[in-house]
Amino acid sequence: MRPPPMSNRRRSPAARPHASRVLLATATALVATAAALLVGGCGLEVTNPNAATEQAVLTTPVGVRTAAVGLQGRFGNALEHAVWVPGVIAGELGTLTNSQSQQREFQRFPNAALNADIQTVNFDLLAFWARQYQVVRAADDVLASVERVTLAPGTRAGVTALARALRAQALGTLAEAWRQIVLDPSGEDPPFVDRATALARVLALLAQARTDLAAQPPSAEFTSQILLPGIDLPNTIRAWQARWSLAAGQYEAALTFANEVPPTAASEYRFSTVDQNPIWGAITANRYFGATAALRADAEPGDTRLARLVGATPIDSLGGTRTLAVQLYRNPGDAVPLWTQDELTLIRAEAHARLGRLPQAIGEINRVRQGAGLAPRTGGELATQAAVLDEILRQRRVSLFLTGQRWADLRRFGRTAEARVEWLRYPEQERASNRNTPPDP
């Protein structure tokens, strides 16, 4: 196993990710570092995990509040693999000559001899799996702890809604990469469930999060001292409900949720120059990945999104894959959007299309095209459901570049042949620690 390649990476995932617990320092130390965590929120690691027991921290109000901040740090740290692994598998990213051999296993090269299997001992395979489950376990700790302490009602509502939303997003991310996943990682040999069951749990968690906020508005303490700046929690929950309803084939629900998000709303996970964006670390600082040149080659002339996303000149060609510079995440403090208005518009377009409402779908497509400086499509040009869906996938490819969704899109649109693999194998460490691990696909 190679050492972590990024300077801002935390320790390697535990050999048994389901058994790992959130390592917390003393409540006093956590309070002292809470302000720093609120700035970037990308870590709850400590140098001496034996300094205090979990019980000592998670049974105090101040410890619970700071654990909720740390949960967001887990989530921020998990964004790295949730973005680049699906990106490389789906062919929107290509590895550069600086990349590690384990990273190249996720890529399909034009030269078939270079396409080594993704090994179950691959460090990044484990990191992708384990870091999402670290979010799940941290959320579980927070949800269990709020029952043990006295918090203001609005603080309790905000903390529980946040924990449920981040738990849901982590499970959804896992369900788009592995055919079966574990919903409850506590205990020995936890059972696996299929994707449909996993997505049902994701949507149930998000519905519970909405109920929390509807029953009791979040307190000023929660919004100013716990929730990281830049995150619009109510609208993030609605947007994620739209995303995962679409994934689950619940198209009317996806429309409803997408329409509930105001057109001016935005939500992002912010980093800083101290607590750095791990995607920036992988793409810009270490130059492991570039955008495959096909993104620009296949785009329509005049698409104004391209200049913001990728460069125009090839920078590398590894194994026959030409790559361009990625223009996103050029600085260590750049934020990562949790969703975008373009995504919501294209969710509406796809839901309408799959329900057979082609004029409405074309109208939504044209909203995105207009924003990209492109001429509108007509009903004559997109006369069939297949043509409309092809156009939606084309627009998602550009608008949702580097959001970790391209691989799931290829699967949902019946284009899995374009991806490196349909599903990932299970990390060897997981198989060794859980007798219920399914066979690899």
N, C-alpha and C positions, 0 to 999 in steps of 0.2 A: 504494500500500500504506500503510495507516495505521500509526502507531507502536503498539507494544505497549500495550494499554489498562490493564494491571495494573502497579501500582507495584513488585511483587516479581517481575515477569517478567524472565527473562534475555534475552540478545540474541536477535534474530529468527533463525529457522532459516536455515541456509545455503541459497543458491540451488540448490545441488546436494546434497540431503541424503545421497545415497549416498556422495558423495565426502568428506563431513565426517568428521573424526577427532576423538577425544576430546582436548580441549586441556588439557594438563597443565602445571603449574608445576614448578619444580625439586623434587626429592625432599625437600629440606630444608624448603621452603615447604609442601609437602603434609603433611609430618609435623606441622608447626606448626599447621596448620588441621584436622587429622584429628579432634581432639576436638570442635571446633565442628561439623564435618560429621556426627559421630556423633549429636549432639543432634537435628538435624533432617534432615540428609542431603539437602537439596534443591538442591545445586549443586556443580558441578565446573568452573565458569567461572573464568577468570583474566583480569586486565586486560592482561597481556603474554604472549601465547602463544608469543612467540619467546624467552622467558627460558630455556627448556630444550627439548630435543628429546624426542619420545615415546620414542625408543630409550633415552635417558638415564634415564628414569623407569621404564619397563616392564621393564627388565632388572635392577632391584634389588628385593630382598624388600620393603623399606619402600614403594617406589613401587607395587608390585603390591597390597600390602595396602590402600593408600590409594586406588588405582584401583578396588578392589572397593567401598569406601565411596562413591566418586564415582559408580559405576554405580547404586547405590541412589538417589543424588541425581537422576540422569537419570530414573529411574523415577518418583520423586516428582513431578518437574516435568511429566512426561507425563500425570499423572493428570487434570489440568484438562480438556483437550480430550477425553480418553477418557470423561469423565463427561458434560460438558454438551453436546457435539455430538450424541451419540446421544440424549440426553435431549430436546433440542429437536426433532430429527428425528422422534422417536417420540411427541411431544406431551405428555410428562410435564412439560416445562418450556416456558415462554413467555417471549419477550423483553419487557423493560420499556422505558419511554420513555428510560431512560439507555443502552440498548444501542446498539451500532454497526450500521451498515447491513450489514456482512458477516455479523454474527451473525444478523440477521433473515432472511438468505437460506436458512437451514436450517429455518425454521419454515413450517408450513402455516397460513395465516391464513383465517378465515371469509370474508373479502373476497378473492375470487380475483384481483382486480387487484393485490393487494399481493404475490402469490407470484412474485417475481422468481426466475429460475434461479440456482442456486448456481454462481457464476462460477469458472472454473479459476484465476483470479488471486486468489481470495479468500484473505486472509491466514490466516484460521483453518483453512481447508481444508489449506493447506500446513503450518501448525503441527501439526495433528493427525497428518498423515502423517510429517513430519520428526522430530517428537519421539519417536515410536515407533521410528523407525529410528536415532535417536541412542542409544536404549537397546540396540538390536540391535548397533550398532557398538561401543558401550562394552563390552557383554558379550563380543563377539568379541575385543576387545583383551585383556580379562582372561583369557579362555580360552587365547589364544595365549601370553600372558606367563607363565602358571604353568609352562610347559614350559622357561622360560629361567632360572628362579631356584630357589633352594633354600628350600622352606617346610616346616614341620612337617607330617607326613602328615595330621593332623586339620585343619590350617589349609587345606592344599591341597584336601581333600575338601569343606570348607565353602565355599570360594571358588568351586570349579568348580560345585558344586550350585546355589549362589546365582546365578551367571552364567547357567547353563542355564535355571533357573526363570524369571528375569526376561526372558531372550531369548524363551522360549516364550510368556510372557504378552503381550509386545509383539507378536509375530507373530499370536497369536490375536486380539488387539484389532484389528489391521489386517484380518484375514480376515473380521471381522464388519462391516467398513465398506466394503471394496472387493472387487469380484468376483474379482479376481486380484491377487496381491501378489508381491513379490520375497522370496525366502528368504535369499539370500546377496548383500548389497549391495556386496560388494567388486568391484573391477574395473570395466571400461567396459561400459555397456549390459547390465546383469545381466538374466537372463530372468525372466519372470513365471510363476507357477504358479496353478492353480485352487484354490478354497477347500478341496476335499477333500485335496489334496496338502499344503496349508498346515497343515491341522489334523492330518494324519498326522505332520508334522514337529514340531508343538507337542507332541503326545503322546510322540513319541520323545525329545524333549529332557527332558520331565518324567520319563520313565522312566529316562533317564541320570542325572538329578539324584538320583533315589531310589537308584540303584545306587551313586553316589558316597558317599552318606551311609551306606548299608548296609555298604559295604566298609570304611569308616573313619569312626568317629564324629567329629563336629566337635570341634576342640580348644577349650579354654577361651580361647585367644587369639582364635579366630574368633568365638565367641559373645559375648565381652565387649569386644573391640576393633574388630571389623569389622562384624558383623551389627548392624543398627540395633535399638535397644530396641523391643520391641513386636511384632517379627516372629517368629512361630513357623514356622521354615523347614520342618521335616519335615511338619507338618500343612498348611501352605500348599501344598506340593507335592501332597499327597494331595487336598486340596480342589480345586485347579486341575485335577488329573487327572479328578476327577469332573465339573467344569464342562465341560471340553473334550471328554470322552468323550460327554457328553450332546449337545453341539453336533455331534459327529461321528456321532451315531446309534448309538453303542456303549452300549446301555442296561445290559447286565449288568455291563460294566466300570464304568460310572458308579455303579451300586449298590455294587459292591465297594469302590471308592475312597471313596465317601461314608461307608460304614459303618466304614471304617478310622479316621476322624477321631473322637477322643473327644468325647462330648457337652458337655464343659466347656471344650474348647479354643477359643482365639480368636487372631486375628492381625490386626495393624493397622499402618499406616504413620503414624508420628508426626511432627508438625511442632512448631514452637515460635513464640513471638512474634517471634523474630529471623528464622527461616527459615520463612516463613508458608505456610499451606495455600493453594495457588492456587485451589482451588474456593471457599474462603471469599472470596478476592479477587474472583472473578467474581460471586458471588451476593450476598454480604453487604456487602463493602466498596464495590464499584462498582455494585451493584444492576443488573446486566445482565439477570438472570433471576429469575423467580418460578415457583412451581408452578402449573400450569394448574388452574383451579377444578374441573375434571371429576374430579380424583382424590378430592376430598372429596364431591362430588355423587354419584359412583357408588359410594361405599363403603357398607358395611352400617352401620346404626345400632349404636353401642356398640363400634365397632372402636377399641381403645385405642391402636393404632399411630399414628392420625392426629394426635393432639395432639403427638406427638414429631416428626412429619414436617413438618406445614404449619399455618399459622394458619387461623382461621375466617372472617376478614373479607377481602374482596377489597381488594387494594392498588393495582391498576393494571388498565387495559384497553387494550391496544395492538392496533389492527387488529381489534377485536372479540373478542380472546381475553382472558377474565377470568383474573387470576392472584392467587394467595395468597402470603403470605410463606413462605419455606422456613425451617423451624426447625432444620435440620441445618447444621452448620458456621457457627455464630454467632460463633466466636472464631478468631483467626488460628492458634492452636496446636492446633485440634481435629484428631484423628486420622481417617484414612480406613480403614475395615475392608477387608481384602483378601478376605474372604469372611465369611459369617455362618452360624450354625447353622440359621437359617431357610432359607437358600439350599440347604444340604445336605439338609434335610428335604424341600424341594420338588423337588430333583433326584431323590431316592428316589421321591417320589410320581409324578413324570412318567415315570421309567423303568419303574416298575411299570405305570402306565397304558398306556404305549405297548407294553408286552409283554402287555397283556390281563389283568393281575392287578388288577382293580378294587378288591376289598376291601382289599388291601394299600395301594393308592394312597390310598383314602379314609382309612385309618388314619393315614397320614402327613399328609394334608391336615388332619385334625382335630388333630394335634399343633400345627400352626401356628395354627389357629383358636382353640384353647384358649389359647395364649399371647397372642392378640389379644383375649381376652375375648368370643369369639363361640361360639355353640352349635355342637355337632358336626353334621356332615352325615350323613345316613343313606344306605344303599344304595338306598332307594326314591327319595330326592331326586336321587341321582347314579346313575341306573340304566344309563347308557350310557357308552361310552368318550368320546364327544364331550362329554357333560356333565361327566365327571371332568376332562378336559383344560381345559374352560372354567373350571372352579373353580380349577384349578392356576394358570392364567394370571391369574385375578383375584387370587389370593393373592400371586403373584410381583409383580404391579403395585404392591402396597402394601409388602410386605416388602423388595423389592429396589429401592425408589424411590431414585433418584439414585445408582445403582451403575454406570450405563452399559450395562445389559443389556436395557432395555425394547425397543429397536429390534431386537435379535437375537431377542428373544422373539416379537415380532410376525411376523417372517419365519418362524421355526420353527413357529409355530402357524397359519400360513396367513392372517395378518391384515395383510399388507403394505399393503393399501389404506388403513390407518389411519396410515401413516407418510408423511412428506414425500416421501421417495424410497426406492427399494429398495436402491440402492447409490450410493456417492459417485463423482463424477467424479475424474479424476486431476489433481493440481496442475499448472499450466502449467510450473512450473520442473522438475518431474519429466519431463514430456513433452519439454521442450527438451533435457534432458541424457541421456535414455535412449531410444534408437531402438526398443526393444522394448516400450515402453508400449502397452498394448492400447487399442482404441477405447473411448470413454466409453460407459457403459450407456445 
